[in-house]
Amino acid sequence: MTSPRIEKLPDGMANLADFEAPAQARVDAAAWAYLNGGAADEITLRANRAAWDAIQLQPRVLRDLAGGHTRVTLLGRELRHPVLLAPIAYQRLFHADGELAVAHAAAAQEAGLILSAQASLEMEAIAAPMLADPAAGPLWFQLYWRDDRDFMRALLRRVEAAGFQALVLTVDAPVHGARDRERRAGFHLPQHIRAVNLGGVKKPLNLQPGQSALFDGLMPRAATWAEIDWLRAESPLPLLLKGVTHPDDAREALARGVTGFIVSNHGGRALDTLPPTAVLLPPLRAALGPDVPLLVDGGIRRGTDVLKAMALGANAVLLGRPYVHALAASGALGVAHALRLLRDELEIAMALSGCKTLSNAGPALLWPGSFSSPSPSR
């Protein structure tokens, strides 16, 4: 399969939330719980969305906005707009074309794509439509650490050969969160869907009597700072860390040669009661200074959310669950339409706020007291 099928767009798709109902009608209930559920009581899941809603804009009027645009520069490359698609696993759970449909839509709408290591289609097939379109956004590959350096080395060589331009290591989920909604639904992967880019067999835990499967089995295999150093030495690609939330960890990573960061709480799917990403973003920007690439995900649904994120210090945003809803609802066309809606909303928000370019977006664009100020940098 090299091209996604073309499907009819459901009627009335005026914003990203409109895709949710037609998507749910087409997706297995257990898979729906897997996609949309969060950890434990889902406090962080709800807080991500609520935080963007709580931030208020402070528009300026009568400004000359002729020639305005949404272009940004990220990792030395100019992008048409600051929206990338977040890494989400096993997308063939939600549509037969899976990640291939998403790649074609991203390329058509000049968006960036971060492919999950747990993609359900081969990375080379997903990279092809992105690399074939000069206007497409960046193409990055997301990694989970596996305690097998020979395997990781071979995976890195394959990623580089396929044309991916950066690595994104997820560091906030060495184990799954306690996802109650997913467990109640009895979710498990169907036999025909698997992480096709992750071959090999994981080593058995070989626990001794009385040992903890988590602390004695899994955690000794999790990534540490030593693995960050190894990745930096092993691959020439820029390395971004996804899931750093503490300024001290960000400073440590920067000192070890990490290129950039994605402010993320794993969409509320890992550790519940973490702050929302809109709250985490300003202290990390304050700690890192103005020049380190810093992206944010979690709860982005509207063009106003994108503008607020840029005003809080992000260089770009990641869109997550909503694009998978659009995929489930109508394949590649759905994802492309969702991205177009978000791009149009961003332009509208900028025009109505008196913001000519995103380089002009800063804290002055936000109503005082409606957002969290950066914590003092030590």
N, C-alpha and C positions, 0 to 999 in steps of 0.2 A: 504494500500500500504506500503510494507516494503522494497522493492528493486526497484531502478529506472530502467527504460527500457534502453536497449543498442541500441544506434543509430550509424550510420555511421558518421565518421568524414569527414567534407568537404575536398576536395582536396586543397593542397597548403597552409595549415595552418602552416606557418613558424614563426610567431610571434603573439603577442596578438592583434595587429591591424588588422590582417587578418580575425579575427572572426567578425568584425563589419559588413561587407557587407552581409554575409549569415545570420547574426542575424537580420538585418533590414528587410531582405526579408521575415522573418517568424513572425515578430511582428507587431501588430496593430500600425498604425501611431501615434495615441494619446498616447499609452503606450510607444512608442519609444521616444516621446517628454518628457514624464514624467521621463524616465530613464536618458536621455542624456542632457536635458536642465539644465540651471543654472538660477540664479536670475538676474533679470533686464537685463543689457546689456552684461552679461556673461563675464565681465572683469576678475573676479577672476577665473572662470572656465578655461579660456584660459591661465591665468597667471600660474596656477598650473603646467600645462604641460611645458610651456615655461621656467619656472625657472629650472626644472631639465635638460632641454636641454642646458641651458646657462652655467651650472657648468661643468668645464672641469677637466678631470683626469690628474694626473701627475705620470706616471708609473715609477717604478724602475725595473731594469733588472738584470739578472744573479744571482738571489737569489735562494736559495734552498727551493723549494715549496713542496717537497715530504712529503706526509702525511697531506697536507692541507685539510681544511674542512669548511663547512658553519654553524657549530653548534654554538648556542648561548644559554645563560641562561636567562630566563625570569620568574619572580616571583618564583625564586628558583628551576625552572625545566629546564633541558637541552632539547632544541629543535633541530631537525635535520637541520632546516634552519629558517630564520627570517621572514617568510611570513605568515600572517594571512588574512583571508577573512573578509572584512568589513561588518558591518550590513547594509543590503539593504532590504527594505520592499517589501512585496507582490510579491515574486518571481514567483508565479504561473501566474502572468501576462505574463511572458516571456517563460515559459515552463510548461507543465502539472505536471511534477515531482517537480518543484520548489525547495524549500529548502532541500528536501530529496536528490535530485540529487547532490546538492552542498555538503551536509554533507558526502555522500559516496566518492565524488571526493577528498574532503579535507582529509579524513581519508586515502585514497589510496596514496596520495602524501605527507602525514605527515605534512600537513599544519594546522594552527589553524583556528578556526571558531568563529566568534562573531555573534550570532543569533539576529536578530532584534526583538524587542517587537512586531513589526507589521508584523511578519512572517505570511504566509498564510497557514501553516501547524502546527500541534501541536508540542510543544517544546519537548515532550518526544520522539516522533518519530524521530525528528532531532537529538537528543542527542544520540540515540541508536547506530548508526554506528560509531560515534566518540568514544564513551566509549568502544565499543567492540574491538577496535584496539589499542593495547598498544603503537604503534608507532605514532598514530595520535597526532596532535598538541593540544594546549589548547582549551577548550570549554568554552566560556564566553557568558553572556547574556546582551544584551543592553537594557537599560530602558529609557523611557521618563517619566517624573514625571506626575502623575495624582493626583489631589487634593482630594484624598480620602484615608486616611491612612489605613482604614480597607482593602480596595481593594489592596493597595500596600503591606500590610503585607501578605495577602493571596498569592499574586503573588510571593513574595520573598520566602515563604515556598515552593511553587510549583517549583520554579527555583532550590532551594537547593535540593529538593527531586529528581529532574530530573538529577542531577549530574553535573550541571554547576559549574565551578570552580572560577569564578570571575564575578563581576557586572561592567558594563560600563554605566555610566549615561551620556547621551547627554545633554550638558548644553548650546549649542549655538543656539538652535532653539526652543524657547518657543512659537513662532508662525512661520508660513510658510513664506519663502521669497517671494518676488514678482516675480514669475516665469512666465515670459511673454510667452515663447515658449510653456509651458504646458497649459497656459490659452488659447492661440490662437488655440491650437489643440483640445480644449474642453474635456480635459481628465477628466474622472470620473471612479471610480472603478466599474467593472461589479458586478452584484448581487451575483455571485458565488464565489467571492474573497473578503475576509475580514481578519481582524486581529484576528485570531481564539483564540489567547491566551489572548485577552483583552476583557473579558466579562463585563457585567454590563452596566449601562446607565450613561452617563455623566450628571452632574447637569446642569440644564438650567441657562443661564446667569442672568436672572431677572434684566434687566437694567431699570433704571429710565429714564424718558424723558430727552433727551439732553446728556446722558452719552455715552461714547465711548465704543464700543464693545471690542476693544483691551485693552485700558488702564483701563477701569472700570470693564470689564468683564473677559478677559483672563489673563491679567498680575497679578491680585491679586491671581490667582491660580498657577502661575509659581513657580518653585523651587527657593529658596533662600538658604543662608548659613544654615538656620535652618533645611532645608530638608537634606542637606549634613550630618549634625550632626545626624539627625534621622536615615538615612540609615546606618551610621556607627554603631549606637547603635543597630539597629534592625537586622542586618545580620552579621554573622561571615565571610562572603566572602570578599575577597579583593575588594576594590572599586576604579575604575579608572574613571576619568572624560574625556570626549571626547568633544573637542571644546574650551578648554581654550587656549587663545592666548596672554594674557597679563601676564608678569612675576609676577606682584603683586598678581593677582588672583591665580596663581600657588602656590606662597608662602603661601597664606592664606589657600588654600586647603590642602597643606602639613601639615600645623600647626594643621588642624582639623582632621588629621589622614587618609587622602586620600592616597592610595597606589601608584598610578601612573597616567599617563596622555597619551592621544592620541592627538597629535598636528593635528588639523583639522580645515578647514573652511567650513565644510559640503559639500565638493566637489563643492564649488561655488554655492550652492543651497539656501543659507540663506541670508547673507548680502553681496551684491556685493561691489567690490573695496577693500575687505580685501587683505592683502598681501598673496602671495602664501605660501604654507606650508614649502617649502624649505627655505624661508626667515624667517619664524616664528620659525623654529626649533632651530637654534643656540642660540638665546637669552633665550629661555626657558631652554635649557640644561645648560647654564651659570648660570641662576637663581637657578636652582634646585640642581646643583652639579652633580657629576658623578654617583651616586648610585641609583637615583630614576628612576624606569621604565618609559621610554618615547618612545612612538611609534608615527608614522607619517603616514598620508594618503594624498590623493590628487594628482592625475596625475601620479602615479607610473605605468609605462608601460614596462620598460626594466630592465634587470639585472643590467645594469649600474646605473639605478635610485636607485635600492636597495643598491648598494655599496656606492653611493654618500650619501644616507640617513644615512647609518651607519657611514660614515666618518664625517658627521655633528653632530653626537651624538645620533642618534636613537638606540634603542635596537632591534627594529623590525619594519616592515612596514605593512600597510594594503592595500590590493588590492581591488578595488571597481568595477566600471562599467565594466572593461574588463572581469571579470569572469562571469558577467551576460550576456555579449555578447556571451561568449563561451557556457553558459547554453542555451541561445536561439538557437544557431547554432546547437548544437548536444548534449544537455543534460549533463549527468554526465561525459561521455567520453570527451566532449568538455572542461568542467571545469578542469578535470584531466590533459588533454593535455596542457591547458594554464598554469597551475601551473608547469608542468614539463618543459615547455619552459622557464618560468621565472627562475626556479631553475638552469637549464643548463646555461642560460645566465649569472646568477650571478657567477657560477663557472668559466666560461670563462673570465668574467671581472676581477675576482680576480687573475686568473693566468696571464693574460696579464698586470696586474698592479703591479705584484710582491707582492701580498697580500696573505699570507699563510692562515691566519684565520681572521675572522671578528674582533677579539680583536686587530688586528694590524691596522685596518682601522681608520684613524684619519684625521685631517685637512691637514697633510703633503701629503696625497693621492690626494688632490685637488689642481689644478693650482691656484697660488696666484692671487687674484683679480677677480676670476670667481665666487665667492660665498660671501654671506654676513657674515661678522664677527659678533660675539656676541656683543650686546649692553652692556655697563657697568652695572654691577649688583649693585643695591642700597643696 
